[in-house]
Amino acid sequence: MLFRSKFNDITNAFKIYRREVIEGVQPFLSPHFNLTVELPLKAIVRGYTFEVIPISWSNRKHGVSKLKIKEMGSRYLFIVLYCLIEKTLSRGDYRRKESSSLAKSSTSPAKA
């Protein structure tokens, strides 16, 4: 809701990014698995577009998740707050700039 995104699971790591997007969202703050949250949120905040390809999930049948909610929850929260602050206060300083060749050849921006 905060980022007006079509993603229904922002933490899902199954995403494909164009090189332009990866370069455009750097520098990365996340040294851990929370990079899966940082990448899409920064891409959205910085003006890259994306498409969602629906997938199906089924619950784990064997084993136990190793996710430590106290540890990762605070890291996720930090990244979400960082991206929200960037969105609110940066005045577009980090927003993607259309190259003249891209603007001439296509009216749709790169997909994230």
Backbone atoms as SQL, in Angstrom:
CREATE TABLE atoms (id INTEGER PRIMARY KEY, chain TEXT, resi INTEGER, resn TEXT, atom TEXT, x REAL, y REAL, z REAL);
INSERT INTO atoms VALUES
  (1, 'A', 1, 'MET', 'N', 0.817, -1.196, 0.000),
  (2, 'A', 1, 'MET', 'CA', 0.000, 0.000, 0.000),
  (3, 'A', 1, 'MET', 'C', 0.861, 1.261, 0.000),
  (4, 'A', 2, 'LEU', 'N', 1.917, 1.281, 0.783),
  (5, 'A', 2, 'LEU', 'CA', 2.747, 2.476, 0.893),
  (6, 'A', 2, 'LEU', 'C', 3.421, 2.844, -0.419),
  (7, 'A', 3, 'PHE', 'N', 3.718, 1.834, -1.245),
  (8, 'A', 3, 'PHE', 'CA', 4.464, 2.074, -2.466),
  (9, 'A', 3, 'PHE', 'C', 3.597, 1.938, -3.715),
  (10, 'A', 4, 'ARG', 'N', 2.307, 1.695, -3.533),
  (11, 'A', 4, 'ARG', 'CA', 1.370, 1.537, -4.643),
  (12, 'A', 4, 'ARG', 'C', 1.896, 0.519, -5.658),
  (13, 'A', 5, 'SER', 'N', 2.150, -0.667, -5.175),
  (14, 'A', 5, 'SER', 'CA', 2.741, -1.721, -5.973),
  (15, 'A', 5, 'SER', 'C', 1.746, -2.839, -6.239),
  (16, 'A', 6, 'LYS', 'N', 1.902, -3.493, -7.406),
  (17, 'A', 6, 'LYS', 'CA', 1.063, -4.647, -7.727),
  (18, 'A', 6, 'LYS', 'C', 1.605, -5.928, -7.082),
  (19, 'A', 7, 'PHE', 'N', 2.798, -5.879, -6.502),
  (20, 'A', 7, 'PHE', 'CA', 3.354, -7.067, -5.869),
  (21, 'A', 7, 'PHE', 'C', 2.478, -7.477, -4.700),
  (22, 'A', 8, 'ASN', 'N', 2.122, -8.754, -4.629),
  (23, 'A', 8, 'ASN', 'CA', 1.380, -9.212, -3.471),
  (24, 'A', 8, 'ASN', 'C', 2.306, -9.904, -2.471),
  (25, 'A', 9, 'ASP', 'N', 3.555, -10.143, -2.863),
  (26, 'A', 9, 'ASP', 'CA', 4.555, -10.706, -1.951),
  (27, 'A', 9, 'ASP', 'C', 5.899, -10.090, -2.295),
  (28, 'A', 10, 'ILE', 'N', 6.185, -8.958, -1.698),
  (29, 'A', 10, 'ILE', 'CA', 7.410, -8.212, -2.008),
  (30, 'A', 10, 'ILE', 'C', 8.662, -8.979, -1.596),
  (31, 'A', 11, 'THR', 'N', 8.529, -9.916, -0.648),
  (32, 'A', 11, 'THR', 'CA', 9.696, -10.677, -0.184),
  (33, 'A', 11, 'THR', 'C', 10.030, -11.856, -1.079),
  (34, 'A', 12, 'ASN', 'N', 9.171, -12.165, -2.036),
  (35, 'A', 12, 'ASN', 'CA', 9.422, -13.274, -2.947),
  (36, 'A', 12, 'ASN', 'C', 10.702, -12.998, -3.738),
  (37, 'A', 13, 'ALA', 'N', 11.646, -13.918, -3.704),
  (38, 'A', 13, 'ALA', 'CA', 12.945, -13.724, -4.358),
  (39, 'A', 13, 'ALA', 'C', 12.925, -14.081, -5.837),
  (40, 'A', 14, 'PHE', 'N', 11.839, -14.619, -6.336),
  (41, 'A', 14, 'PHE', 'CA', 11.771, -15.031, -7.736),
  (42, 'A', 14, 'PHE', 'C', 11.372, -13.847, -8.613),
  (43, 'A', 15, 'LYS', 'N', 12.362, -13.023, -8.941),
  (44, 'A', 15, 'LYS', 'CA', 12.150, -11.853, -9.775),
  (45, 'A', 15, 'LYS', 'C', 13.285, -11.775, -10.786),
  (46, 'A', 16, 'ILE', 'N', 13.008, -11.172, -11.917),
  (47, 'A', 16, 'ILE', 'CA', 14.019, -10.952, -12.942),
  (48, 'A', 16, 'ILE', 'C', 14.144, -9.445, -13.125),
  (49, 'A', 17, 'TYR', 'N', 15.382, -8.957, -13.157),
  (50, 'A', 17, 'TYR', 'CA', 15.639, -7.528, -13.333),
  (51, 'A', 17, 'TYR', 'C', 16.540, -7.308, -14.547),
  (52, 'A', 18, 'ARG', 'N', 16.298, -6.244, -15.257),
  (53, 'A', 18, 'ARG', 'CA', 17.226, -5.841, -16.311),
  (54, 'A', 18, 'ARG', 'C', 18.458, -5.234, -15.670),
  (55, 'A', 19, 'ARG', 'N', 19.563, -5.306, -16.373),
  (56, 'A', 19, 'ARG', 'CA', 20.817, -4.746, -15.866),
  (57, 'A', 19, 'ARG', 'C', 20.647, -3.267, -15.525),
  (58, 'A', 20, 'GLU', 'N', 19.921, -2.531, -16.354),
  (59, 'A', 20, 'GLU', 'CA', 19.675, -1.108, -16.123),
  (60, 'A', 20, 'GLU', 'C', 19.036, -0.873, -14.751),
  (61, 'A', 21, 'VAL', 'N', 18.139, -1.752, -14.355),
  (62, 'A', 21, 'VAL', 'CA', 17.460, -1.611, -13.063),
  (63, 'A', 21, 'VAL', 'C', 18.439, -1.881, -11.925),
  (64, 'A', 22, 'ILE', 'N', 19.206, -2.970, -12.042),
  (65, 'A', 22, 'ILE', 'CA', 20.176, -3.305, -10.994),
  (66, 'A', 22, 'ILE', 'C', 21.161, -2.153, -10.803),
  (67, 'A', 23, 'GLU', 'N', 21.641, -1.593, -11.900),
  (68, 'A', 23, 'GLU', 'CA', 22.573, -0.465, -11.805),
  (69, 'A', 23, 'GLU', 'C', 21.885, 0.769, -11.236),
  (70, 'A', 24, 'GLY', 'N', 20.593, 0.944, -11.559),
  (71, 'A', 24, 'GLY', 'CA', 19.867, 2.126, -11.125),
  (72, 'A', 24, 'GLY', 'C', 19.437, 2.124, -9.672),
  (73, 'A', 25, 'VAL', 'N', 19.437, 0.973, -9.015),
  (74, 'A', 25, 'VAL', 'CA', 19.008, 0.921, -7.618),
  (75, 'A', 25, 'VAL', 'C', 20.192, 0.823, -6.655),
  (76, 'A', 26, 'GLN', 'N', 21.389, 0.868, -7.182),
  (77, 'A', 26, 'GLN', 'CA', 22.563, 0.822, -6.308),
  (78, 'A', 26, 'GLN', 'C', 22.788, 2.180, -5.672),
  (79, 'A', 27, 'PRO', 'N', 23.453, 2.279, -4.552),
  (80, 'A', 27, 'PRO', 'CA', 24.135, 1.213, -3.805),
  (81, 'A', 27, 'PRO', 'C', 23.139, 0.413, -2.970),
  (82, 'A', 28, 'PHE', 'N', 23.492, -0.835, -2.747),
  (83, 'A', 28, 'PHE', 'CA', 22.663, -1.715, -1.929),
  (84, 'A', 28, 'PHE', 'C', 23.033, -1.554, -0.461),
  (85, 'A', 29, 'LEU', 'N', 22.027, -1.562, 0.380),
  (86, 'A', 29, 'LEU', 'CA', 22.231, -1.462, 1.825),
  (87, 'A', 29, 'LEU', 'C', 22.207, -2.830, 2.491),
  (88, 'A', 30, 'SER', 'N', 21.553, -3.773, 1.853),
  (89, 'A', 30, 'SER', 'CA', 21.264, -5.072, 2.471),
  (90, 'A', 30, 'SER', 'C', 22.384, -6.077, 2.251),
  (91, 'A', 31, 'PRO', 'N', 23.007, -6.542, 3.328),
  (92, 'A', 31, 'PRO', 'CA', 24.007, -7.601, 3.186),
  (93, 'A', 31, 'PRO', 'C', 23.388, -8.996, 3.343),
  (94, 'A', 32, 'HIS', 'N', 22.094, -9.059, 3.583),
  (95, 'A', 32, 'HIS', 'CA', 21.427, -10.327, 3.890),
  (96, 'A', 32, 'HIS', 'C', 20.271, -10.565, 2.932),
  (97, 'A', 33, 'PHE', 'N', 19.426, -11.491, 3.289),
  (98, 'A', 33, 'PHE', 'CA', 18.286, -11.891, 2.493),
  (99, 'A', 33, 'PHE', 'C', 17.298, -10.742, 2.280),
  (100, 'A', 34, 'ASN', 'N', 17.375, -9.689, 3.074),
  (101, 'A', 34, 'ASN', 'CA', 16.450, -8.575, 2.901),
  (102, 'A', 34, 'ASN', 'C', 16.724, -7.795, 1.615),
  (103, 'A', 35, 'LEU', 'N', 17.736, -8.202, 0.866),
  (104, 'A', 35, 'LEU', 'CA', 17.956, -7.647, -0.465),
  (105, 'A', 35, 'LEU', 'C', 16.741, -7.916, -1.353),
  (106, 'A', 36, 'THR', 'N', 16.017, -8.991, -1.056),
  (107, 'A', 36, 'THR', 'CA', 14.816, -9.325, -1.834),
  (108, 'A', 36, 'THR', 'C', 13.713, -8.292, -1.635),
  (109, 'A', 37, 'VAL', 'N', 13.794, -7.517, -0.571),
  (110, 'A', 37, 'VAL', 'CA', 12.841, -6.428, -0.337),
  (111, 'A', 37, 'VAL', 'C', 13.410, -5.125, -0.893),
  (112, 'A', 38, 'GLU', 'N', 14.703, -4.920, -0.712),
  (113, 'A', 38, 'GLU', 'CA', 15.336, -3.678, -1.148),
  (114, 'A', 38, 'GLU', 'C', 15.258, -3.485, -2.667),
  (115, 'A', 39, 'LEU', 'N', 15.555, -4.516, -3.424),
  (116, 'A', 39, 'LEU', 'CA', 15.570, -4.388, -4.884),
  (117, 'A', 39, 'LEU', 'C', 14.228, -3.921, -5.460),
  (118, 'A', 40, 'PRO', 'N', 13.129, -4.611, -5.177),
  (119, 'A', 40, 'PRO', 'CA', 11.878, -4.156, -5.795),
  (120, 'A', 40, 'PRO', 'C', 11.390, -2.804, -5.267),
  (121, 'A', 41, 'LEU', 'N', 11.585, -2.533, -3.985),
  (122, 'A', 41, 'LEU', 'CA', 11.112, -1.251, -3.451),
  (123, 'A', 41, 'LEU', 'C', 11.898, -0.087, -4.040),
  (124, 'A', 42, 'LYS', 'N', 13.209, -0.221, -4.130),
  (125, 'A', 42, 'LYS', 'CA', 14.005, 0.846, -4.745),
  (126, 'A', 42, 'LYS', 'C', 13.649, 1.008, -6.217),
  (127, 'A', 43, 'ALA', 'N', 13.408, -0.096, -6.904),
  (128, 'A', 43, 'ALA', 'CA', 13.028, -0.012, -8.317),
  (129, 'A', 43, 'ALA', 'C', 11.721, 0.765, -8.477),
  (130, 'A', 44, 'ILE', 'N', 10.751, 0.510, -7.608),
  (131, 'A', 44, 'ILE', 'CA', 9.471, 1.213, -7.663),
  (132, 'A', 44, 'ILE', 'C', 9.662, 2.689, -7.344),
  (133, 'A', 45, 'VAL', 'N', 10.381, 2.980, -6.261),
  (134, 'A', 45, 'VAL', 'CA', 10.598, 4.358, -5.832),
  (135, 'A', 45, 'VAL', 'C', 11.356, 5.146, -6.897),
  (136, 'A', 46, 'ARG', 'N', 12.281, 4.485, -7.579),
  (137, 'A', 46, 'ARG', 'CA', 13.116, 5.183, -8.554),
  (138, 'A', 46, 'ARG', 'C', 12.534, 5.208, -9.962),
  (139, 'A', 47, 'GLY', 'N', 11.291, 4.762, -10.109),
  (140, 'A', 47, 'GLY', 'CA', 10.580, 4.972, -11.361),
  (141, 'A', 47, 'GLY', 'C', 10.647, 3.862, -12.385),
  (142, 'A', 48, 'TYR', 'N', 11.110, 2.706, -12.022),
  (143, 'A', 48, 'TYR', 'CA', 11.114, 1.585, -12.960),
  (144, 'A', 48, 'TYR', 'C', 9.755, 0.900, -12.912),
  (145, 'A', 49, 'THR', 'N', 9.329, 0.381, -14.040),
  (146, 'A', 49, 'THR', 'CA', 8.055, -0.322, -14.085),
  (147, 'A', 49, 'THR', 'C', 8.302, -1.817, -14.000),
  (148, 'A', 50, 'PHE', 'N', 7.236, -2.572, -13.791),
  (149, 'A', 50, 'PHE', 'CA', 7.392, -4.012, -13.633),
  (150, 'A', 50, 'PHE', 'C', 6.120, -4.712, -14.063),
  (151, 'A', 51, 'GLU', 'N', 6.241, -5.987, -14.273),
  (152, 'A', 51, 'GLU', 'CA', 5.102, -6.841, -14.551),
  (153, 'A', 51, 'GLU', 'C', 5.124, -7.978, -13.542),
  (154, 'A', 52, 'VAL', 'N', 3.964, -8.436, -13.159),
  (155, 'A', 52, 'VAL', 'CA', 3.853, -9.559, -12.227),
  (156, 'A', 52, 'VAL', 'C', 3.427, -10.785, -13.014),
  (157, 'A', 53, 'ILE', 'N', 4.167, -11.857, -12.855),
  (158, 'A', 53, 'ILE', 'CA', 3.804, -13.135, -13.450),
  (159, 'A', 53, 'ILE', 'C', 3.296, -14.002, -12.309),
  (160, 'A', 54, 'PRO', 'N', 2.029, -14.360, -12.315),
  (161, 'A', 54, 'PRO', 'CA', 1.454, -15.117, -11.195),
  (162, 'A', 54, 'PRO', 'C', 2.132, -16.480, -11.017),
  (163, 'A', 55, 'ILE', 'N', 2.325, -16.844, -9.787),
  (164, 'A', 55, 'ILE', 'CA', 2.864, -18.158, -9.441),
  (165, 'A', 55, 'ILE', 'C', 2.011, -18.756, -8.336),
  (166, 'A', 56, 'SER', 'N', 2.144, -20.044, -8.149),
  (167, 'A', 56, 'SER', 'CA', 1.414, -20.732, -7.075),
  (168, 'A', 56, 'SER', 'C', 2.397, -21.204, -6.022),
  (169, 'A', 57, 'TRP', 'N', 1.996, -21.094, -4.788),
  (170, 'A', 57, 'TRP', 'CA', 2.806, -21.569, -3.674),
  (171, 'A', 57, 'TRP', 'C', 2.064, -22.703, -2.992),
  (172, 'A', 58, 'SER', 'N', 2.806, -23.670, -2.522),
  (173, 'A', 58, 'SER', 'CA', 2.206, -24.688, -1.663),
  (174, 'A', 58, 'SER', 'C', 3.038, -24.746, -0.392),
  (175, 'A', 59, 'ASN', 'N', 2.397, -25.047, 0.690),
  (176, 'A', 59, 'ASN', 'CA', 3.101, -25.088, 1.969),
  (177, 'A', 59, 'ASN', 'C', 4.153, -26.182, 1.989),
  (178, 'A', 60, 'ARG', 'N', 5.156, -25.962, 2.768),
  (179, 'A', 60, 'ARG', 'CA', 6.251, -26.902, 2.946),
  (180, 'A', 60, 'ARG', 'C', 5.711, -28.210, 3.520),
  (181, 'A', 61, 'LYS', 'N', 6.151, -29.332, 2.946),
  (182, 'A', 61, 'LYS', 'CA', 5.699, -30.639, 3.424),
  (183, 'A', 61, 'LYS', 'C', 6.680, -31.251, 4.419),
  (184, 'A', 62, 'HIS', 'N', 7.962, -30.892, 4.299),
  (185, 'A', 62, 'HIS', 'CA', 8.991, -31.444, 5.187),
  (186, 'A', 62, 'HIS', 'C', 9.902, -30.309, 5.641),
  (187, 'A', 63, 'GLY', 'N', 10.458, -30.456, 6.808),
  (188, 'A', 63, 'GLY', 'CA', 11.415, -29.476, 7.298),
  (189, 'A', 63, 'GLY', 'C', 10.752, -28.286, 7.965),
  (190, 'A', 64, 'VAL', 'N', 11.612, -27.395, 8.438),
  (191, 'A', 64, 'VAL', 'CA', 11.163, -26.214, 9.170),
  (192, 'A', 64, 'VAL', 'C', 11.872, -24.998, 8.598),
  (193, 'A', 65, 'SER', 'N', 11.162, -23.907, 8.475),
  (194, 'A', 65, 'SER', 'CA', 11.757, -22.671, 7.987),
  (195, 'A', 65, 'SER', 'C', 12.858, -22.199, 8.929),
  (196, 'A', 66, 'LYS', 'N', 13.917, -21.664, 8.352),
  (197, 'A', 66, 'LYS', 'CA', 15.018, -21.141, 9.166),
  (198, 'A', 66, 'LYS', 'C', 14.922, -19.625, 9.332),
  (199, 'A', 67, 'LEU', 'N', 13.834, -19.036, 8.855),
  (200, 'A', 67, 'LEU', 'CA', 13.642, -17.598, 8.975),
  (201, 'A', 67, 'LEU', 'C', 13.474, -17.213, 10.441),
  (202, 'A', 68, 'LYS', 'N', 14.293, -16.301, 10.898),
  (203, 'A', 68, 'LYS', 'CA', 14.197, -15.794, 12.269),
  (204, 'A', 68, 'LYS', 'C', 13.482, -14.451, 12.203),
  (205, 'A', 69, 'ILE', 'N', 12.231, -14.453, 12.560),
  (206, 'A', 69, 'ILE', 'CA', 11.384, -13.278, 12.375),
  (207, 'A', 69, 'ILE', 'C', 11.889, -12.063, 13.146),
  (208, 'A', 70, 'LYS', 'N', 12.420, -12.246, 14.344),
  (209, 'A', 70, 'LYS', 'CA', 12.930, -11.098, 15.103),
  (210, 'A', 70, 'LYS', 'C', 14.129, -10.473, 14.405),
  (211, 'A', 71, 'GLU', 'N', 15.001, -11.303, 13.887),
  (212, 'A', 71, 'GLU', 'CA', 16.199, -10.812, 13.210),
  (213, 'A', 71, 'GLU', 'C', 15.844, -10.190, 11.859),
  (214, 'A', 72, 'MET', 'N', 15.118, -10.903, 11.040),
  (215, 'A', 72, 'MET', 'CA', 14.823, -10.425, 9.694),
  (216, 'A', 72, 'MET', 'C', 13.736, -9.353, 9.696),
  (217, 'A', 73, 'GLY', 'N', 12.822, -9.415, 10.640),
  (218, 'A', 73, 'GLY', 'CA', 11.760, -8.418, 10.701),
  (219, 'A', 73, 'GLY', 'C', 12.312, -7.012, 10.864),
  (220, 'A', 74, 'SER', 'N', 13.301, -6.849, 11.731),
  (221, 'A', 74, 'SER', 'CA', 13.893, -5.525, 11.924),
  (222, 'A', 74, 'SER', 'C', 14.665, -5.084, 10.688),
  (223, 'A', 75, 'ARG', 'N', 15.291, -6.034, 9.997),
  (224, 'A', 75, 'ARG', 'CA', 16.013, -5.691, 8.764),
  (225, 'A', 75, 'ARG', 'C', 15.041, -5.299, 7.661),
  (226, 'A', 76, 'TYR', 'N', 13.944, -6.039, 7.533),
  (227, 'A', 76, 'TYR', 'CA', 12.921, -5.691, 6.542),
  (228, 'A', 76, 'TYR', 'C', 12.348, -4.307, 6.842),
  (229, 'A', 77, 'LEU', 'N', 12.042, -4.053, 8.108),
  (230, 'A', 77, 'LEU', 'CA', 11.483, -2.774, 8.499),
  (231, 'A', 77, 'LEU', 'C', 12.442, -1.630, 8.165),
  (232, 'A', 78, 'PHE', 'N', 13.724, -1.816, 8.419),
  (233, 'A', 78, 'PHE', 'CA', 14.720, -0.787, 8.102),
  (234, 'A', 78, 'PHE', 'C', 14.684, -0.458, 6.608),
  (235, 'A', 79, 'ILE', 'N', 14.671, -1.474, 5.760),
  (236, 'A', 79, 'ILE', 'CA', 14.674, -1.257, 4.312),
  (237, 'A', 79, 'ILE', 'C', 13.388, -0.577, 3.860),
  (238, 'A', 80, 'VAL', 'N', 12.254, -1.012, 4.386),
  (239, 'A', 80, 'VAL', 'CA', 10.981, -0.390, 4.019),
  (240, 'A', 80, 'VAL', 'C', 10.987, 1.082, 4.417),
  (241, 'A', 81, 'LEU', 'N', 11.434, 1.387, 5.622),
  (242, 'A', 81, 'LEU', 'CA', 11.485, 2.781, 6.077),
  (243, 'A', 81, 'LEU', 'C', 12.469, 3.599, 5.252),
  (244, 'A', 82, 'TYR', 'N', 13.616, 3.018, 4.923),
  (245, 'A', 82, 'TYR', 'CA', 14.607, 3.708, 4.095),
  (246, 'A', 82, 'TYR', 'C', 13.994, 4.078, 2.735),
  (247, 'A', 83, 'CYS', 'N', 13.339, 3.116, 2.101),
  (248, 'A', 83, 'CYS', 'CA', 12.739, 3.362, 0.786),
  (249, 'A', 83, 'CYS', 'C', 11.596, 4.353, 0.875),
  (250, 'A', 84, 'LEU', 'N', 10.831, 4.305, 1.946),
  (251, 'A', 84, 'LEU', 'CA', 9.740, 5.259, 2.144),
  (252, 'A', 84, 'LEU', 'C', 10.303, 6.676, 2.330),
  (253, 'A', 85, 'ILE', 'N', 11.372, 6.802, 3.081),
  (254, 'A', 85, 'ILE', 'CA', 12.015, 8.113, 3.260),
  (255, 'A', 85, 'ILE', 'C', 12.572, 8.612, 1.925),
  (256, 'A', 86, 'GLU', 'N', 13.206, 7.721, 1.165),
  (257, 'A', 86, 'GLU', 'CA', 13.723, 8.120, -0.147),
  (258, 'A', 86, 'GLU', 'C', 12.582, 8.601, -1.041),
  (259, 'A', 87, 'LYS', 'N', 11.485, 7.875, -1.034),
  (260, 'A', 87, 'LYS', 'CA', 10.331, 8.233, -1.859),
  (261, 'A', 87, 'LYS', 'C', 9.783, 9.595, -1.456),
  (262, 'A', 88, 'THR', 'N', 9.735, 9.854, -0.168),
  (263, 'A', 88, 'THR', 'CA', 9.119, 11.064, 0.347),
  (264, 'A', 88, 'THR', 'C', 10.035, 12.287, 0.272),
  (265, 'A', 89, 'LEU', 'N', 11.319, 12.105, 0.550),
  (266, 'A', 89, 'LEU', 'CA', 12.210, 13.254, 0.714),
  (267, 'A', 89, 'LEU', 'C', 13.215, 13.494, -0.406),
  (268, 'A', 90, 'SER', 'N', 13.392, 12.558, -1.318),
  (269, 'A', 90, 'SER', 'CA', 14.485, 12.709, -2.288),
  (270, 'A', 90, 'SER', 'C', 14.185, 13.693, -3.412),
  (271, 'A', 91, 'ARG', 'N', 12.947, 14.096, -3.585),
  (272, 'A', 91, 'ARG', 'CA', 12.557, 15.030, -4.643),
  (273, 'A', 91, 'ARG', 'C', 12.948, 14.529, -6.025),
  (274, 'A', 92, 'GLY', 'N', 12.982, 13.224, -6.179),
  (275, 'A', 92, 'GLY', 'CA', 13.283, 12.646, -7.484),
  (276, 'A', 92, 'GLY', 'C', 14.745, 12.586, -7.848),
  (277, 'A', 93, 'ASP', 'N', 15.629, 12.881, -6.905),
  (278, 'A', 93, 'ASP', 'CA', 17.065, 12.880, -7.193),
  (279, 'A', 93, 'ASP', 'C', 17.558, 11.534, -7.713),
  (280, 'A', 94, 'TYR', 'N', 16.941, 10.448, -7.276),
  (281, 'A', 94, 'TYR', 'CA', 17.385, 9.118, -7.658),
  (282, 'A', 94, 'TYR', 'C', 16.510, 8.499, -8.733),
  (283, 'A', 95, 'ARG', 'N', 15.514, 9.225, -9.209),
  (284, 'A', 95, 'ARG', 'CA', 14.591, 8.656, -10.193),
  (285, 'A', 95, 'ARG', 'C', 15.285, 8.379, -11.507),
  (286, 'A', 96, 'ARG', 'N', 14.813, 7.351, -12.158),
  (287, 'A', 96, 'ARG', 'CA', 15.356, 6.927, -13.447),
  (288, 'A', 96, 'ARG', 'C', 15.199, 8.042, -14.460),
  (289, 'A', 97, 'LYS', 'N', 16.252, 8.279, -15.220),
  (290, 'A', 97, 'LYS', 'CA', 16.205, 9.284, -16.272),
  (291, 'A', 97, 'LYS', 'C', 16.106, 8.578, -17.612),
  (292, 'A', 98, 'GLU', 'N', 15.163, 9.003, -18.435),
  (293, 'A', 98, 'GLU', 'CA', 15.002, 8.435, -19.772),
  (294, 'A', 98, 'GLU', 'C', 16.190, 8.862, -20.617),
  (295, 'A', 99, 'SER', 'N', 16.826, 7.913, -21.292),
  (296, 'A', 99, 'SER', 'CA', 17.878, 8.278, -22.237),
  (297, 'A', 99, 'SER', 'C', 17.208, 8.738, -23.518),
  (298, 'A', 100, 'SER', 'N', 17.856, 9.590, -24.280),
  (299, 'A', 100, 'SER', 'CA', 17.241, 10.126, -25.492),
  (300, 'A', 100, 'SER', 'C', 16.959, 9.017, -26.503),
  (301, 'A', 101, 'SER', 'N', 17.837, 8.001, -26.596),
  (302, 'A', 101, 'SER', 'CA', 17.594, 6.914, -27.543),
  (303, 'A', 101, 'SER', 'C', 16.421, 6.057, -27.099),
  (304, 'A', 102, 'LEU', 'N', 16.279, 5.833, -25.804),
  (305, 'A', 102, 'LEU', 'CA', 15.156, 5.051, -25.293),
  (306, 'A', 102, 'LEU', 'C', 13.856, 5.810, -25.515),
  (307, 'A', 103, 'ALA', 'N', 13.875, 7.104, -25.280),
  (308, 'A', 103, 'ALA', 'CA', 12.670, 7.905, -25.434),
  (309, 'A', 103, 'ALA', 'C', 12.229, 7.947, -26.900),
  (310, 'A', 104, 'LYS', 'N', 13.169, 7.930, -27.832),
  (311, 'A', 104, 'LYS', 'CA', 12.821, 7.963, -29.249),
  (312, 'A', 104, 'LYS', 'C', 12.305, 6.617, -29.737),
  (313, 'A', 105, 'SER', 'N', 12.913, 5.536, -29.253),
  (314, 'A', 105, 'SER', 'CA', 12.570, 4.224, -29.775),
  (315, 'A', 105, 'SER', 'C', 11.322, 3.620, -29.142),
  (316, 'A', 106, 'SER', 'N', 10.997, 4.050, -27.937),
  (317, 'A', 106, 'SER', 'CA', 9.876, 3.427, -27.234),
  (318, 'A', 106, 'SER', 'C', 9.298, 4.395, -26.235),
  (319, 'A', 107, 'THR', 'N', 7.990, 4.322, -26.059),
  (320, 'A', 107, 'THR', 'CA', 7.367, 5.185, -25.054),
  (321, 'A', 107, 'THR', 'C', 7.180, 4.463, -23.741),
  (322, 'A', 108, 'SER', 'N', 7.430, 3.146, -23.706),
  (323, 'A', 108, 'SER', 'CA', 7.273, 2.421, -22.442),
  (324, 'A', 108, 'SER', 'C', 8.621, 2.232, -21.793),
  (325, 'A', 109, 'PRO', 'N', 8.751, 2.540, -20.493),
  (326, 'A', 109, 'PRO', 'CA', 10.022, 2.381, -19.782),
  (327, 'A', 109, 'PRO', 'C', 10.381, 0.925, -19.579),
  (328, 'A', 110, 'ALA', 'N', 11.633, 0.711, -19.179),
  (329, 'A', 110, 'ALA', 'CA', 12.132, -0.654, -18.939),
  (330, 'A', 110, 'ALA', 'C', 11.340, -1.335, -17.845),
  (331, 'A', 111, 'LYS', 'N', 11.206, -2.616, -17.951),
  (332, 'A', 111, 'LYS', 'CA', 10.495, -3.407, -16.938),
  (333, 'A', 111, 'LYS', 'C', 11.440, -3.756, -15.811),
  (334, 'A', 112, 'ALA', 'N', 10.926, -3.777, -14.583),
  (335, 'A', 112, 'ALA', 'CA', 11.722, -4.206, -13.434),
  (336, 'A', 112, 'ALA', 'C', 11.318, -5.586, -13.065);
